Amino acid sequence: MLLQELDQVFANDGPLAASVSHYFLRQQQLELARSIQEAVETPSVLVAEAGTGTGKTWAYLVPLFLSGRKALVSTGTRTLQDQLFKRDLPHLRKALSMSLNVALLKGRGNYACHYYFEKYENDERGFSSKQEVEQIRIIQQFIERSKTGDKSDLAEIPEDAPIWHRVTSTRESCLGQDCPYINECFVLKARRKAQEADIVVVNHALFMADLALREEGITDLLPEVDVVVFDEAHQLPDVATRFLGTTVSMHQVNDLAHLVEAAGLAHAKGTADWSAVAGTLRQCVHDLRLQAAPIQQLSGQKSTFHDLPNAAAFDESLEALLDRLDKLIKLLDLLKEHHPDLAAAYKTALQLRAQLFVWTQPDRNGKNATLPGADSATIQQLEQESVRWVEHGATYLRLHRAPLSVAQIFSRYKGEDQSWIFTSATLSVHGNFNHFVHQLGLWEARVEVWPSPFNYPEQALLYVPQQLPVSSSAEFYPKFIEQLVPFIEKAQGGVLVLSTTLRGVDVMADLIEEQVKRLGLKRLVMRQGERSRQVLLHDFRSKANAILVGSASFWEGIDVPGDALTVVAIDKLPFAPPDDPVLEARIKACRDRGGNPFIEYQLPEAAIALKQGAGRLIRTEKDWGVLVMGDARLVEKPYGKVLWRGLPPFTRTRNAQQALQFYQNKKHDKA
């Protein structure tokens, strides 16, 4: 591809300009596209931070279109995945008059399964509610008319509705070639389209699931490609940690008991007392939950393997569960050829048994036992340095294992002739990419920064109130909301309040509701948890003057341009909680090798998270507003300079009157 061709596409009189109104050439976008083009053709690894408003989506899609190479685009969320596939790619294909074949591929759990739908529909025990009766009717109509089976296309039923677990398959429960609906299978159709496509759109979770499966020698999930683009790449280290580790929920074991009982009674009735077999498995889960009960009294309701409060009894109950699974596996091994459902139960039992065994190793004396017949992935997990912990709440018990580092596994996944491009608005700490690069093992990557084209000093102001109590004080939240109230009164659009904790969400929402009522303001106050994130964001955008209080998942992915959002408030600096087991283990490992975990890990993580939260305020050239930051450490601690220098160059003040005057002036300019 000629460089001139790329310049022509982005020119003010080019095909992009002809396809949208008010288009103008952004130099940052063109330069980013040139760098991506170079990385695609070399091939090489590029880590590119592109500030908000750069137009990074077109900057990577156009070089992919013109390159002729097969490409995979991995996004941070399924929402962005759908946006790329349904809006951006069709728009570019039309604008560039190119007949590229594009495909959308999601994880198996996103597609309705004909077999398990029919199985659930004909379940003699019936449905758990009238709502499920109605939902199954809607899903039946959807399966009959849908070409994709993608549950996101069925707006009437939320994507997180429990019924989807009953009418979708897992890798273990899939019947494969034995399925009577093999020719209608939505998953296989989606994978075939991906194999044939020029550009395949996936999300990070699916990419990492594929990586994990390749570690086990399974290579039939994602197609082989020449180029991989990771959009919203700042999420990759966390997603990689999650998918390269394991989580076993006792819900899974109980689901296995249900599957075994149903399959046994239906297809091997006289060979065993299947209700008793399932019952003993459920009893093992019940016993383990009892021994884990003290964990519910701990901070965060979780405990690391080495700090379990009832370790000996817990280990004994877990050993009993493993023994019960061994007996079940031997029984199912004799019967798995009788029916695909028995084979699926066998595969599921094997998988759970292996994951639980890996969680127990090494034992409390630091010794690893060997697992007979263990695959290479299981052996590899046993050899890698990791952290183990247990979560126990009123309705769940989960055993987690996560690697301390994903750098080696992730980096070796890159094909020798592949190009990898990582892009996001938040990859560096004030231009330093060391933290991101080291997390993923991208030692040979070329790193570049393109700042946002926005006029931040004119468009926005950062206000850090004076004389607030320290963020750990009991008086902090009342005083912080007191400082925020004048902005809530004056803001014409929505107000987004971000907290570092769920407790902070509830405390601030309660305080804001009191103030809104006292002042007689006609503003709806919404908080995370009262409805789904999707519904909250929809209402926040449509109401135009609501107040939304949210935590972790609301720090990014929120795009509310214009006057609909002119105040963003953040309570505290987003340092990860000290009781996070993975963070705790990584801090210890860093100290053990003589490093400084605060400088090397905690500070960069907080800087990137803060930049994400602050980035909610200004989304277009015409946006404006005030960022209110309640944590004075940002300006009063020596390390605060690293944090605020990493933010967009907002005008800064600690004077309340100056902050309010900025707001009044901008509001007047807009009038």
Summary of the structure (lengths in Angstrom):
residues: 671
radius of gyration: 26.6
end to end distance: 47.8
largest distance: 81.7
contacts: 2164
relative contact order: 0.10
helix: 53%
strand: 13%
